[in-house]
Amino acid sequence: MPTEILMPALSPTMEEGTLAKWLVKEGDTVSSGDLLAEIETDKATMEFEAVDEGIVGKLLVAEGTEGVKVNSPIAVLLAEGESADAVAAPKPEASSEPTAAPAAEAAPTAAKPAAPAAPAAPSTNGERIFASPLARRIAADRGLDLAKITGTGPRGRIVKADVQKAEAAPASAPQPREAATTSAPTAAPKPVSASAVAAMYEGRAYTEVPLDGMRKTIAARLSEAKQTIPHFYLRRDIRLDALLAFRSQLNAQLSARGVKLSVNDFIIKACALALQEIPAANAVWAGDRILQLKPSDVAVAVAIEGGLFTPVLRDAETKTLSTLSTEMKDLALRARARKLAPQEYQGGSFAISNLGMYGIENFDAVINPPHGAILAVGAGVEKPVVTDGKIEIATVMSVTLSVDHRVIDGALGAELLNAIRRNLEAPMAMLA
């Protein structure tokens, strides 16, 4: 019988993806291991291989389709002699929204004269009260206030049984309207709709940029991070003169090997060693517990077209500066080509975001859950500083440590930031 090919889960957190491109067409014969399609997840475009052999009978999902749920059928594979004619098109998923309420409940069996039309749905405090036409008619006939009746129908809709129940219940003493208003919970403000925003700019020239999977994920995760993570911020200035001189010396010696260290390489190493020195800060939030990691797995933000990756340098505390430099260049190159595997950008306990190369002197970074902290790195700038009572010019870099207060308290975060500063201001000690 025909075999369904299902949308694969290409990462542990993937729930849906975009079928970016088919690499086969209907009628093609495929074997196990042959490439079938390119699937775009929230972070990367990955190739999807066949696990069975057969003939591609029908492609159920068109190229470019977004929001294809994991484990939903995307194609059908046929054995020799089978026909694609018997393959049914996929049915749309049932909506989780409640169906429309019935037009009216059944009328009473006893004959009655024609009732007047049901009154329009009343409102209270500017909010519409939802009730079925029969419930409104009965309430109007018997002088009942729908605002005082609790609905049990879909979405709180008042139905016939609710009105009859209210009629049978003894009338309670009237409550002051003001008291009822103040006791009611305040509804959360609704986000402005896309159409409402577009209406504001009617008549103005603009280009509409649709959101791809990556941008949707970034928006969702960072909104969640700012709303749910109790951020606090620690700031320090770090003198870079010794590091810049040491880097220049090392690069001169490493040039024959084609290695050129960046300031960012030193920052990665400094953070990795600091996490070992302050192990309680090498931690992540796991919902109902904290996980303290043994190795220093440091994530580094890499800007790509339309988004951001945070590839992770694992066991960074054990690696040399030249190894970290080589790995970081490779990860950044493949990140920009969206060729990273999920395990290369998931995990880690700590992140670095460096905007110094763009001339930004200081900023606050948003924590990437479940990380416990992220270091925002600004540009090194020459400034006057006071040393032993004398003013001199020094290259100073401003950094901000954004910390999840659920994981790291203020004093612990200060210890971590001081350890990072010590490593960067005495770089030779990092090689000991």
C-alpha positions in Angstrom: 0.0 0.0 0.0 1.2 3.6 -0.5 3.6 5.0 2.1 3.1 8.4 3.5 6.2 10.6 3.8 5.7 12.8 6.9 7.1 16.3 7.7 10.2 15.5 9.7 11.2 17.0 13.1 14.7 18.4 12.2 15.3 19.7 15.8 14.0 18.8 19.2 11.9 22.0 19.4 10.6 22.0 15.9 6.8 22.0 15.7 6.3 23.2 12.1 8.4 24.2 9.1 8.4 25.5 5.6 8.8 23.2 2.6 11.2 25.3 0.8 12.0 23.2 -2.2 11.2 19.8 -3.7 14.3 18.0 -5.0 12.2 15.3 -6.7 9.1 15.3 -8.9 6.1 13.0 -9.2 7.1 9.8 -11.0 10.7 9.8 -9.8 12.2 6.6 -8.4 14.0 7.1 -5.1 16.1 5.0 -2.8 16.9 5.2 0.8 19.3 8.1 1.4 18.2 10.1 -1.7 17.5 13.8 -1.1 13.7 14.5 -1.3 13.3 18.2 -0.2 14.8 21.2 1.5 13.0 22.0 4.8 13.3 25.5 6.4 13.1 25.4 10.2 13.1 28.5 12.4 16.9 28.6 12.1 18.2 26.8 9.1 17.4 25.2 5.7 18.2 21.5 5.9 18.0 18.6 3.4 15.5 15.8 4.0 16.5 12.3 2.9 14.3 9.3 1.9 14.3 6.4 4.3 12.4 4.0 1.9 12.6 3.2 -1.7 9.8 3.5 -4.2 8.2 5.9 -6.7 7.1 9.4 -5.8 3.3 9.1 -6.4 2.1 12.4 -5.3 3.5 15.6 -3.7 0.9 16.7 -1.2 2.5 20.0 -0.2 3.5 22.7 -2.6 7.0 24.4 -2.6 7.1 27.4 -0.3 4.3 26.3 1.9 4.8 27.7 5.4 3.5 26.3 8.7 3.6 22.6 7.8 3.1 20.7 11.0 5.6 18.0 12.0 4.3 14.5 11.2 1.7 15.7 8.7 1.9 14.0 5.3 3.8 15.9 2.6 4.2 13.2 -0.1 3.2 9.6 -1.0 5.7 6.9 -2.0 4.4 4.0 -4.2 5.6 0.5 -4.6 5.9 -1.1 -8.0 2.5 -1.5 -9.6 0.7 0.8 -7.2 -1.3 3.8 -8.6 -1.4 7.4 -7.3 -5.0 7.6 -8.3 -6.1 6.0 -5.0 -4.2 8.5 -2.9 -6.5 11.0 -1.3 -5.6 14.6 -0.9 -4.8 15.5 2.7 -7.7 16.8 4.7 -7.3 20.2 6.4 -6.6 20.0 10.1 -9.7 20.5 12.3 -9.8 23.9 13.8 -9.3 24.2 17.5 -11.8 27.1 17.6 -15.3 26.3 18.7 -17.8 26.0 15.9 -20.5 28.6 15.3 -23.3 28.4 17.8 -26.6 27.0 16.5 -29.1 29.4 15.2 -31.6 28.8 18.0 -32.5 26.1 20.6 -35.6 24.0 20.0 -38.8 26.0 20.7 -41.2 24.8 23.5 -43.6 22.2 22.5 -46.7 24.1 23.8 -48.3 26.3 21.2 -47.8 30.0 21.8 -48.7 33.2 19.9 -45.9 34.5 17.8 -43.4 36.3 20.0 -41.9 39.6 19.2 -38.4 39.6 17.6 -35.6 39.0 20.1 -34.0 42.2 21.2 -30.4 43.0 20.1 -27.7 41.6 22.3 -27.4 44.0 25.3 -24.1 45.3 26.5 -22.6 46.2 29.9 -19.7 48.5 30.4 -19.4 48.8 26.7 -18.9 45.0 26.3 -21.5 42.9 24.3 -23.4 40.2 26.1 -23.6 37.0 24.0 -26.9 35.2 24.2 -28.9 32.9 21.9 -32.1 34.5 20.3 -34.4 32.2 22.3 -32.6 33.1 25.6 -32.9 36.8 24.8 -36.6 36.4 24.0 -37.4 34.5 27.2 -35.4 37.0 29.3 -37.3 39.9 27.6 -40.7 38.3 28.2 -40.0 37.7 31.9 -38.1 40.9 32.7 -34.7 39.3 33.4 -31.4 41.2 33.1 -29.0 39.2 31.0 -26.1 41.1 32.5 -26.8 39.2 35.7 -26.9 35.8 34.1 -23.8 33.6 33.7 -23.7 31.8 30.4 -22.7 28.2 30.0 -22.7 28.0 26.2 -19.6 28.3 23.9 -17.4 31.2 24.9 -19.8 32.0 27.8 -22.8 32.4 25.6 -26.1 32.6 27.5 -28.5 29.8 26.4 -32.1 28.9 27.2 -31.2 26.7 30.2 -29.2 29.6 31.8 -32.3 31.9 31.6 -34.6 29.2 33.1 -32.1 28.5 35.9 -31.9 32.2 36.7 -35.7 32.5 36.8 -36.0 29.6 39.2 -33.3 30.9 41.6 -34.4 33.3 44.3 -33.6 36.9 43.7 -30.6 38.2 45.6 -30.1 41.6 47.1 -29.0 44.1 44.4 -25.3 44.9 44.5 -23.9 48.3 43.8 -22.8 48.6 40.2 -19.5 50.2 41.2 -18.5 47.3 43.5 -19.1 44.8 40.7 -17.0 46.9 38.4 -14.1 47.2 40.7 -14.1 43.5 41.6 -14.0 42.3 38.0 -10.5 41.5 36.7 -9.0 43.9 34.2 -8.8 42.4 30.8 -5.3 42.4 29.2 -4.9 44.9 26.5 -5.2 43.3 23.0 -2.4 43.8 20.6 -3.0 46.2 17.7 -4.1 44.2 14.6 -2.0 44.2 11.4 -4.9 45.7 9.5 -5.2 48.5 12.1 -1.5 49.4 11.8 -1.7 49.3 8.0 -4.6 51.6 8.1 -2.5 54.2 9.9 -0.1 54.3 6.9 -2.8 54.3 4.2 -1.6 56.6 1.4 2.1 56.4 2.4 4.6 54.4 0.4 6.0 51.3 2.1 7.1 47.8 1.4 5.5 44.9 3.2 8.1 42.3 4.4 6.5 39.0 5.3 7.9 37.2 8.4 9.8 34.0 7.7 10.2 31.2 10.3 13.4 32.7 11.8 11.9 36.2 12.4 8.7 34.7 13.9 10.8 32.6 16.3 13.0 35.6 17.2 10.0 37.7 17.9 8.3 35.0 20.0 11.3 34.0 22.0 12.6 37.5 22.8 9.1 38.7 23.7 8.8 35.8 26.0 12.3 36.5 27.5 11.5 40.1 28.3 8.1 39.3 29.8 9.1 36.2 31.8 12.8 36.6 32.7 13.5 39.0 35.6 16.5 40.8 34.0 19.0 42.9 35.9 22.1 44.6 34.6 25.7 44.9 35.7 28.1 47.3 34.0 31.9 47.6 33.9 34.6 49.3 32.0 37.5 47.1 31.0 41.0 48.4 30.0 42.2 46.7 26.8 45.8 48.1 26.5 47.5 44.9 27.8 45.2 42.7 25.7 45.8 44.6 22.5 49.5 44.5 22.9 49.5 40.8 23.7 47.2 40.1 20.8 49.5 42.0 18.4 52.5 39.9 19.6 50.7 36.6 19.3 49.4 37.4 15.8 52.9 38.2 14.6 54.0 34.8 15.9 50.9 33.0 14.5 50.9 34.6 11.0 53.0 31.7 9.5 50.2 29.4 10.5 47.5 31.6 8.9 45.9 32.3 12.3 44.8 35.8 13.3 43.2 36.2 16.7 40.4 38.7 17.3 39.5 40.6 20.4 36.3 38.5 20.4 38.4 35.3 20.7 39.9 36.6 23.9 36.5 37.5 25.2 35.2 34.0 24.6 38.2 32.5 26.4 37.8 35.0 29.3 34.2 34.2 29.8 34.8 30.4 29.6 37.5 30.6 32.3 35.3 32.9 34.5 32.5 30.4 34.4 34.9 27.8 35.7 36.1 30.2 38.4 32.5 31.0 39.5 30.8 27.6 38.9 27.5 28.6 40.5 27.0 31.2 37.7 27.5 28.5 35.0 23.8 27.7 35.1 20.5 27.7 33.3 16.9 28.0 34.3 14.9 24.7 33.8 11.4 25.7 34.9 11.2 24.1 38.3 15.0 23.8 39.0 18.4 25.2 38.1 21.0 23.2 36.1 24.6 23.9 36.9 26.8 22.9 34.0 30.3 21.5 34.4 31.8 22.6 31.0 31.8 26.1 29.8 29.6 26.0 26.7 29.6 29.6 25.4 27.2 30.8 22.7 28.2 33.8 20.5 25.6 35.9 18.6 26.2 36.0 14.9 24.1 38.4 12.8 22.9 37.0 9.5 20.6 38.4 6.8 17.1 38.6 8.3 18.0 37.3 11.8 20.4 35.9 14.3 22.2 32.7 15.2 23.9 31.9 18.5 26.3 29.0 17.7 27.8 27.3 20.8 31.5 26.7 21.4 31.5 23.7 23.7 34.2 23.0 26.3 35.6 26.5 25.5 37.6 26.5 28.7 39.8 23.6 27.5 40.5 25.1 24.0 43.4 27.3 22.9 42.8 30.7 21.6 43.8 29.6 18.1 41.3 26.7 18.2 38.5 28.9 19.5 39.3 31.4 16.6 39.2 28.6 14.0 36.0 27.1 15.3 34.3 30.5 15.6 35.1 31.5 12.0 33.8 28.2 10.8 30.5 28.4 12.8 30.0 32.0 11.7 30.5 31.2 8.0 28.1 28.3 8.1 25.6 30.3 10.2 25.4 33.0 7.5 24.8 30.2 4.9 22.2 28.7 7.3 24.0 25.4 7.3 24.3 24.9 11.0 23.0 21.6 12.5 20.6 22.2 15.4 23.0 20.8 18.0 25.5 23.5 16.9 23.3 26.4 18.0 21.2 24.8 20.8 22.4 24.6 24.4 25.0 26.6 26.3 24.7 28.4 29.6 26.1 31.8 28.7 26.1 34.0 25.6 28.2 36.9 24.2 26.8 39.7 21.9 29.5 41.9 20.5 28.4 45.1 18.7 31.7 46.8 19.2 32.7 46.3 15.5 29.7 48.5 14.6 30.9 51.4 16.8 28.4 50.8 19.5 29.9 51.7 22.9 27.4 50.1 25.2 24.0 48.4 25.1 21.9 45.9 27.0 21.3 42.5 25.5 18.3 40.3 26.0 18.9 36.9 27.6 18.4 33.9 25.3 16.5 31.3 27.4 17.4 29.1 29.1 20.8 30.8 29.5 21.5 32.4 32.9 23.3 35.5 31.5 24.5 37.3 28.4 27.4 39.7 28.0 26.9 42.8 25.8 30.3 44.0 24.5 30.8 47.5 23.2 33.7 49.1 21.2 37.1 49.8 22.7 37.4 53.6 22.9 40.4 55.7 23.9 39.5 57.6 27.1 41.2 59.6 29.8 41.6 57.5 32.9 43.1 58.2 36.3 45.9 55.8 37.5 47.8 56.5 40.7 46.6 60.0 40.7 47.7 60.7 37.2 45.6 61.2 34.1 46.5 59.0 31.1 44.9 57.8 27.9 43.7 54.2 27.8 41.6 52.0 25.5 38.5 51.2 27.5 35.7 48.7 26.6 32.3 49.0 28.2 30.4 45.7 28.9 27.0 45.0 30.3 26.1 41.7 31.9 22.3 40.9 31.6 21.5 38.4 34.3 18.5 36.2 35.0 17.7 36.9 38.7 16.1 33.5 39.1 19.4 31.8 38.4 22.1 34.3 39.5 21.8 36.8 42.3 23.4 40.3 42.3 26.6 39.4 44.2 27.2 36.2 42.2 26.7 38.2 39.0 29.2 40.8 40.2 31.8 38.0 40.9 31.3 36.6 37.4 31.8 40.0 35.8 34.8 40.8 37.9 36.4 37.4 36.9 35.8 38.3 33.2 37.4 41.7 33.7 40.5 40.2 35.4 41.0 37.7 32.6 40.8 40.4 29.9 43.0 42.9 31.8 45.7 40.2 32.4 45.4 38.1 29.2 48.7 36.2 29.6 47.2 34.5 32.7 44.6 32.9 30.5 47.3 30.8 28.9 48.7 29.5 32.2 
